[in-house]
């Protein structure tokens, strides 16, 4: 499939261009998740922030315990989000440097190349939140690759509130919305 290149998107009108329709059936928690998501979209389209939608979704799914796996570079944001979510949920948060493991232990490149430098530990973050038996885990600014490892090792479903992008203030879509950047970095006009 090449949906990203399709100009027509007739699937919006019910056309099935795939061969998987008969294999897709939403039941149980998957159906409940789809219902809650559709309610949020239809009732609050262009009215609620992602954070507000997250709170509504977690409440609709009757989640009680939320986990936040965050980058230490977003510790102020993590504290605020933790405080906000605590109004409705039991919240656990774990920073990326959990365990304080030296990069030298794995022969990893260092940012400053001198002395001790703690490795980011997405598997450790997942283990901490798994032990708390969280119902939903939230990624807040984990590095590329670390977000993938965290998601793979999390026992609870995972959603992303913010993606790491040091250049574009954690707004990676900024590169796509900038004609100047598209032209000069990716040679797309």
N, C-alpha and C positions, 0 to 999 in steps of 0.2 A: 504494500500500500504506500501511496505517496500523498497522503491527505494534506500535508503541508504545502504541496504544490498545486492542489486542486483549486480551480477557480469557481466551481459551481456549488460545491457542498450540498448536493441534493439530499444528503442524509438528514438535513434539517427538515426536509419535507417527507421523510419516511423511506427514501430509497436505501436499499442495503447493498453496498458495493463490496462487502466482505463475504466470507463464507463461514463466519462464526456465530451468526445470529441464533441459530438453533442450539448453540452450546452455552449461551448466556442466559442464566436464570438467577435473579436476585431473590434470596430467601433468608430467613432468620435475621441475624445481625446485619448482614449485607443489605437486606431490604430496608431495615430500620435506618441504617446510615443513609441510604438513598432518599428515604422519605424526609428525614431531618434536613438533609442538604437541599432538597427541592423546596421545602418550606422556607428555609432561610433565603434562598435565591428569589423565590416568587414574592415573598412578603416584604423583603427588605432590599431589593435590588437598588444599587447605587445609594443606599442610605446608611449602611453599617460598615465600619472598618473591619479589617481582617481579625483584629483582636476581639471586637464585639461578636463577630460571627463565630469565632472560636469558642467564646463563652456560651453562646446560644447552642452551638452544636454539642459541646460537652454536656451541657445541661439536658438537652433533648435526648441524648444517648444515656442519660442517667449515670454518667461517670462521676465518681466521687474523688478519685485520687489522680492528680495530674503531675507529670514530671516535666521539668525543663532541663534540657541539655544545652548549655550555653558556652560560648567562647568567652574566655576571661577578658577579652577586649571589649565585650559588651556587658560588663558586670553591672554598670549603672542601670542599663535597660533591663537586665535580668532581675535586679532588685525591684524595680517598679512593676514589672509584669508579675513577679512573684506576689507582691503586695496586692495587686489588682485581682489576681486569680484566687487569692486566699479569701476574698470576700464570699466566694461561692463554693470553693473546693478545698480539699486538703492538698497542699502543694509541696513537692520535693524538687530541689534544684541541685544540679551538679555541674561544676565548671570543667572545662576541657583539660585542665592540668591535674585532675584528681590523681592521687597516688604519688605525684612528684617524681615520676620516672625520668632518669637522665637520658637525653638523646644519645649519649655515647653508648648506652646499653644495647642499642640496636644499630649503631653505626650510621645514624641519621645526620643529614646536613643541619648545620646550625645557622641561625639568623645572625648571631654576633660572633661566632667562631672562637669564643674564649670562655673558659670556665663552665660551670654547670648551666644547662639549659633544659628545662622540663619539656618533655614530649607531650603533645596533645594525646589524649587517651580516650577515644570514642568507645572502644570496647569496654573500658572501665566505667564510663558514664552509663552505658547500657546496663552493665552488671549492677551498679548502684541502684538504678531505677527499677530493675527487675526484682531486686531484693525487697523493694518497697511495694511491689505488686501494683504499680500504677496502672490505671485504666487507659490512659492516653499520654503519650510523650510528645513534647514540643521541642523542635530544633530551633535554637536562636543563634544564628550566625556561625555555625560550624563551618570549617574549611571544606573545600571540595575534597572528596575522598573520605574525610572524617565523617561527613554526613551520611555517606553510603555505608561505612562500617557501623556507625551507630544504628542506622535503620535495620541493617542485617542482623544485629545482635539484640535489638530491643524485642522483648516478648509482647509488649503492648503496641497497638497501632501508633504510627508516627505521623505528625503533621509538621510543616515548616512554617514558622512565623516570620523569620528573616533569614536571608541567605547571605553568606559572607561575600562581600565585594569591597575590598579596601579602597579601590580607586573611585568607585561610584557611590559612596556612602551607603553601601549595602542595598543598592538598587540596580541589580545586574541588567534589568530591562532598559536602563538608561542608555546602554550601548546600542540597542536596537532602535530607540526613539530618536537618536541623534544622527541626523543626515551627515553632519560633518564627520563624526566618528565612523559611520558606515563607509563613507567614501574614502577616508584617509587610512583607516586601519584594515578594512576588509575589501576595499576596492569594489564596493557595491554602490551603484548610483540609482 
